[in-house]
């Protein structure tokens, strides 16, 4: 048996941190005690621990569990030990599949609380029996939660979390029969926000388009609660939220037809309040929120006013359903080299957009387009698009020249190495001196604090307190200086090995890039290039180690403005520039980082 097969994995899980009971730490210690008693101390030293805190046992989609199983499939462990069976799973089908897989891999499963070991037939049989009860417990808990939701729905309470745009959570106190004060929460309108969701519904009703609503909100510079630009996903979430809907008879009929559970009689849907929907989403740590089918919703009357007429809200839902098939689909074959690396100088990412034209060699022509330009319909950014085919080729050619012996980049790299290697010694000397001074001050402060108890209220006490304050402030300043120097050393120093490795990577890139697939080229470029910034005329290639904050971009907005936004012919004249061979190789070095920020100029042949 190989050495790694002698290892044992310990797995622990808890739905949330409580600091008591069967905590992650307690589970691990109990598992180690079991391994020590059953297998010996050496196995405790070799065991590997996997922890998931804040994850439910309803399924196996937990990061630490998935890492453990990946190692199990590589035959790294001979056994998995857990404190209790339901720490692994409360789902019988998941558990059965897990035990079957472990059996095939010849890996034992031990639960110390139930004293079951799957290395024996009886242990396996009992394990399955217990897992059935675990699932029953989980289903009982789920049923109890739904019953509680029904009771809560009758009160129309807001159950917490981030309040929807336009509302805030307001505490409401009441005195119970036993005389205790209990607090619940309801929603109330926020005057400065409540008109935004109204506007979103009106804009969508007029345009029947999420993209059009997004562009108009960007044009008006309207932000979310967190001060960010609205995305189509955020807009759609608002449009699908029934909290804005006026609770009238049309609303009642709509939810009843779709088999949602409605907790109030139709007579109370009189238009005086808004809708509160419970059990509308399935949220789980580690994955995106899922909108549940409407037949699983629990519909109640809220204590807040609705702001969108029910007929309008229903019409919006029908439109969203109708427009599902029109959603954007990312092209399957993406030949663009700079996907994920290229940014517009306005700060937004750029993405490749295919055209119907082809190059002379038959390749589809694509352009890089600014997301802000597309989303705002040119109202927030109007930079010219970049011709993707030409720009990608130019980037490749520029990187191939970096490792030439006499290139400006290689000279700058050697200069950077000498500069930072020399300064590292100076930094280390300063750091040593500062750390010694800090330790000495802390020693003096500790002595003064010990002496305070002896001097009592004598006349020496105020002087000692002042001295302690002076030394504490001095230590704060020294600590700041230490952190600053440590940051300089970490950010700027590269070892000889790292410099040599970079040189080798670039040399291999130059020799092999022409034979690489697009995926290989993409990976190779990412080892050297941190980002590419397009300003409408120039591409600024920023290598790892360089800073992009000091780059100056030519201002072409005025030229575009002079051409006239509505005059397509004038704009076409501005952007239809040929890229000549001399432009690709005409580069210069900007000395503003550990490595240079290589700026190269290319023409743009797209709209």
N, C-alpha and C positions, 0 to 999 in steps of 0.2 A: 504493500500500500504506500502511495506517495505521501510525503509529509503534509501537503496541504489537505489531504483527505482526512487527516487526524483532527482537523479544526472543528469547532462547534460554534454554531451561530445562535446568538440570543436575540429574540425579537420582543419588543415591548411597544404598547400603544395605549394612548388615552385620548378620549374625545376632546377634552379641554383641560387646561392646567387648573388645579385646585389647591396644590400645595399640601395635600393630606391624603390619607387613605392609600389606595393602590396607585401611587404616583409612578412615573417612569423610573425614577431612581430606586424606589422600593422593589419594583418588579425585577429590575436588573440584578440587585443584590441577592434577592431570593433565588433567582436562576443560577447565579454564581455559586451560592451555597450548595445547591443541588448538584451542580457539576463537580464541585469539590468533593462532595461525599460519595458520589457514584463513580466518578472517573479518575479523580486525583487532582492535585494542585496544578500539575503541568498543563492540564486542559483549560484551567481557568486563565492561565497566562496566555494561552493560544486562542482563546475564544474571541469572537468579533461581535460587537453589539450594534444592532440596528434599531433606531428609535423613531417613532411617528407620534408626535404630540399635536392634538387638534384635529385628528382625522377620525371619522366614523368607522365602525366595523361593518357597515352595510355592504361594502364592496372591497375589492383588493387594490383599488387605484390610490395607492399611497407610495410616496417617493422612496422611503427607506425600505419598505417591503419589496418594491420592484427591484431595487438594487440588490437586496439579499437574494431574491430568486434568480437574478442574472448570474450571481456568483455560484448559487447552487447548481445551475445548469452547466457551469464550467467545472463542476466536481470539486469545489473548494471546501465543502463541508461534509461531514459524515452524519450530522444530526442538527436539528433545529429545536431549541428549548424555549418554551414560553411559560409565563407564570400561570395563565389561565386560558382555556380554550377559546373564549370569545375575544381574546386579544388579537387572534389571527382573523377570525371572521364570524359574523352572526348569520351568514347566508349559507344554507345547506348545499346549494349547487356549487357555490364558490369553494366551499370547504371540501366537498367530495372531489372536485377536480384537482384541488391542491394535493390531497392525500394520494390520489391516483398518480399524479406526476412525481411526487416524492418517492412512491413505491417503485416506479419504473427507474428512477435515478438511484435507488438503493440508499436513500437518505431517511433516517429515522426522525420521527416527530414526537416530542415529549412535552406533555402538559403537567407541570408539577402539582398544581392545585388539585386536579382530578386524578393524579397518579396514573396517567395512561401513557403507554409507550407503543407506538405503531410497529415496533420490531417484533411484537407478538400478535398472533391472530385475535386473541381475546381483547388485547388493547385496541386493535383496529375496529373491532365490532363495537366496543363501548364508546370509542371516539365518535362514531357516526351517530349513536344514540344521543349522546350529549349535544352534538351539533344540531340535531333536530330540535332539542329544547332551546338552544341558543336562538335559532331562527324564530321559534314560537315566541320567545321573549321579545325579540326585535319587532315582530309583527304586532304584538300586544301593545308595545310602547307606541308604535306608529298609530294604532287605532285610538289609543288614549290621547295622543297629541291632536288627532283630528276632532275627537269629542270636545277637547278644550277649545279648539278653534271655533266650533259651533257656538259655545258659550260666549267666547270673546266677540264673535260676530254680532251677537244680539246687542252688545254695548256700543258698537261702532267705533271702538278704540283704535288708536294708532299704536302699533306694537313695537315701535322703535326702529332704529336704523336711520339712514339719511332720508330726510323729508324730500318729497318730490319738488321740483322747481316750481316756485310760486307760493309754496306753503312752508310753515315751520311747525315744529312739534311744541305743543303747549300743555304744561302739566295742569291737571284738574284734581283737586282734593275732595274727598268725601268722607263722612263719618259713618263707619259701619255699625251694625247692631250692637256689637260688643264695646262700642265707644272708641275704637281705634281709628286713627286717620290713615286712609289709604290713598295713594296717588295713582292716577291713570293719565293717559295722554291722548290728546286729540289734535287735529290739524287746524291751523288758522292761516288765512291769507297773509302774504308778505306784500305790502302795497307796492314796493319798488320792483317786485319780481312778477307779480300775478299777471301782468299784461303780456309777458314773453310767451308762455304756453298758449295764450289766446291767439297771439300773432302767428305762432307756428301752425296752429290748426287752420287759421284763415289762409295763410300762404299755401299750405298743402291743398286745401279745398280749391283754391284758384288755379294752381299749377298741376296738381296730380303728380308731383315729382319731388322726391326727397332731395335730389341734386339741386333743383331750382330753389328749394327752401334753404338749403345749405349756402348756396351762393348769395342769396339775399341777406341772410343773417351775417355772413362775412362782410358783405358790402356795408351793412349798417353797423358793423363792429359790435354786435351783440354777443355777449359771453355767457358761459354756463355759470353755475354757482361757484365753481372753483376758479373762475377767471380764464377758462380755456375757450378756444373756438369750438363751435358746435360741429360735430361730425354727423354723417348720415345715420350712424348707429345710435347716437344720442337722441337725434331728432325722432327716429323711429320708435325708440323706447318711450318717449313722451307721448307720441301719437297712439301707442298701444295701451297706455296706462288709463284704466277706467276711473281713476281717482278724480279726473277733471270733468267727468260726465255728470250732467244733471240727472238726478234720480227721479224719473217720471214714468208714466205707464209704458211708453215706448221702450225705455230701458228695461223695465220688468219683463216685457214680452220677449225682448231680444235675448236676454240671458236664459229665460225659461225655454225658449226654442232650442237653445244650444246646450240644454241639459245641465246647466250650472245649478248648484244648490243655492236657492234664494231663501234667506232666513226671515224675510218680512213679507207680510201680505201686500197684495197689489194696492190696496187702499192707502198704504203709507208711502207709496211712491208718488208723492204729490209735487215734486219739483222744488222742494224747499231746501234740499241738501245734495251732497255729492255721494258717489259710490265708494264703498270700501270693499276691496276684493282680497280675500285671504287665500292662502295656498295657491298663489298664482305662479310662483316660480320655484324651481328646484335649484338650490344653491349648495355647492359643496366646495370645500377648500381644494385648490389645485386645478380647478377647471372653470370654464366660463359658465355663467348663469344660463339655465334653460327655462324657456317659457312653457309652462305646462298646458295641456289641452284645456279648453274652456269647461269641459264637463267635470273637471277636477276642482274648479274654482268654488269658493264659498262667498256668495255675494251678500253684502249687508249695506245698511244706510249709515253713512258717516255723519259726524257732527260738524263737518265743514261745508261751505257752499260749493256747488258745482259751477264751473265757468264755461263749459262747452255744451251746447244743446244736444240732447240725446240723438236727434236725427243726424246732426253733423258728425258726431262721434261714430255712429254706426256706418255712415257713408264712408268715412275715412278708413274703417276696418275693411270694408268691402274693396276699396281702392287698393289698399296695401296688399290684400290677398291676390287681387287681379294683377298687380304689378310685380309679383314675385318672380315670374319668368323673365322679366326684363332686366333683372339685376346684372351688374357687371360681372363678367367671367374673365379671370386672368388667362392669358394665352398659355397653352400647354408647353409649346416650344419657345423658350425664351433664350434668344441668342445674345442678348445684351450682356456685355462684360461687366459693366459698372453698376449693375442692379444692387441696391443697398449701400453703395459707396458714394453716389453722386448727389450733391445738394445744390439747390439754387442759392444765390447770394442773399436772397430774402430770408433764408433760414430754413425753408421747407425742403423735404426730400424731393427728388425727381424720379420718375418712373418711366420705363420704356413703353412706347406706344407704336404699334405696328401700323404701317401704311400699306396701300395696295400696290405700291410701285416696287420694282426690283432693280438691283444693280446690274451692270453688264455681265457679271458672272452668275446671275440668277438668284442672288441672295435677296431676301425681303429687306426693304429699307425701313429702319425704325428710328424714332426720335426720342430724346429724353425730354420729358415735359414736367414742369413744376406743378406739384400738387395744389399749391395755393392758387396758382394761375388758373388751373382747371376748376377748382372748387369755387373760386370767387368770380368766375367768368371774366377774368382779366381786370377786375376792379381793385384787387389788392396786390397783384404782381402782373407785370406785362413783359417780362424778360423773354427774349427770343428763345425758341427751342434749340436744343443741340442736336446736330446730325449724329445719331448714334454710331452708324457704321464708320464714319470718318474719325470721330472722337475716340472710339475704342482702338482703332488701328494706330492712331497717334500716340495713345497712352502706351501701347505695347512697344512701339518704336522708341519712345522716350526712355522707358525702363531698360531696354536692351543696351542703351548707351551709358547707363549709370556706372557700370563696372569697368569701363575702359580705363586703362592705367592713368591716362592724363586728363580724365574727365574732371570737371569742376566738383562734382559730387564726391569723388574719391579723395580729392585734395581736402575738401571740407571735412570729410569723415576723419581723415588722419589728424587734421588740425583739432577737431573736437576731442578725439581720443587723448591727444597730448595735453590739451587744456584741462580736461576733467580729471585725468590721472594725476596731474601735478596738484590740482586744487584739492583732490581727495585727501592727500596727506595733510594739507593745511586745515581742512575741515575736521579731520580726525583729532588733530592736536587741540583745536578749539573745543571740540566736544568733550574730550577728556578733562580739560581744565574746568569747563562749566559743570560737569557732573561731579567733580571733586568739590567744587565750591558749594554746590547744592547739598551734597551729603554733609559737609561741615556745618552748614547753616541749620540743617535739620537736627543734627546732633546737639547744637547749642540750644535750639528751641526746646528739644526734649528735656534737656537739663534744667532749663528755666521753668518749664511746666512742673517738673518734679519738685523744684524748690518753692513754688508758690504755696504749696500746702504747709511748708515749714514756717514761712515768714508771717502767715496769718494776715492781720490788718496793719502791719508795721509800715513805716514811711518808705521802705524799699519796694513795696508792692507796685505802686504806680509806675515806677521806673522799669521794673521788670516787665510789666504789661506792655509799655511802650516799645521796649526792646523786642518783645515777641512779635508785635505788629510790624515793626520795621523789617525784621528778618523774614516774616511771612510774605510781605510785599516783595522783598528782594528775591525770594524763591520763586514767586509767581513770574517775575520778569525773566529770571534765569531759565525757568521751565519753557517759556515762550521762545527764548533764543535757542534752546536745545531742539525743540520741535522744528523750528525753522531750518536749522542746519541739517537735521536728519532728513527733512524733506528735500533739501538741495542735493544731498548725497544720493538719495533714492531716485530722484527724478532725473538727475544728470549723469550719473556715473554708469558706464558700461565697461565690463571687463574686456581684456584682450580676446578671450574666447568668444564673447558675444559679438564683438566687431568682426572677428574672423568668420563666424557663422553667417553673419549678414552678407559678407562679401561672397561666401560660397553659394548662398541662396541666390544672390543676384547673378552670379556667373552661370549657375545651372539654368536659371530662367532664360538668360540670353541664348544659351546653346540649344535649349529644348523647346522653347515656347512655340515655335512654328509647327511642331508635331503634336502639340497638346490638343485635347478636346476642349470645348468651351468650359466644361466644369473644372478641368484641370487648370486652365488659364485663370479662371475666376479665383480658385484657391491660391494660385501662385501670386496673383496680384495682391491679394489680401495679406500676404506675409510681409509686404513692403508698404503698401499704400493705406493710409488711415482714412482719408476721404478725398473726394474731388469736389471742388466748388466751381460752379458755372455761373458767370455773371451776365450772360447774354452775348458775350463776345470772346472772352478768354476762359480757359479751363485752368484752374489752380490745383495742382496735384500736391497734396500734403502727405509727406511720408511719416511713418511712425517715429516719434521723438520730436517732431516739429510742432510748433504752435500756429494756429490759424488766426489768432486774434488780431495780429498786426497787418494782415493782408489788406491792400487797398484795391478796390474794384473800380474800373472805369464806369462812369455814370452815363448809361446810354438811355435812361428814361426820357431825358429831354429830347433826344433825337427821335425816339418813338412818338413822343408827344407832338413834335413838329410834323411828323408824317401824318398824324391824325389816326385815331383809333378806328374810325369807321371807313377809312380809305384803304381797302385791301391791297390795291396796286402799289401804293407807296410803301406799305409795310413789306410787301413781297420784295421790293427793290432793296430794302435794308437788309433782309435776312438771306437773300440768295447770293452768298459769297462763296467763291471757290476756295478749297483748301489746297494749297500748293505744297510740293515736297519740301521746300525750304522752310515753310512754317512749322512742319512737324519737328525738324531737328534744331530749330532756333530756340534754345532754352537758356535760361540763366538761373543762377543760384541765389536764393534769399537766405542769408545767414541768421536765422532766428530760432534755432533749436539744436538739440544734440546732433540731429542730422539735418540736412538742408531741406527747405520746402521748395521743391522744384516747380517753377512756374513756366508753363509752356503755352504758346498762343496758337490757337487753331481757328479756322473759319467755321461758319455754321451754315449748313445748307438746308435748313428746314424752317417751316413756318412756326 
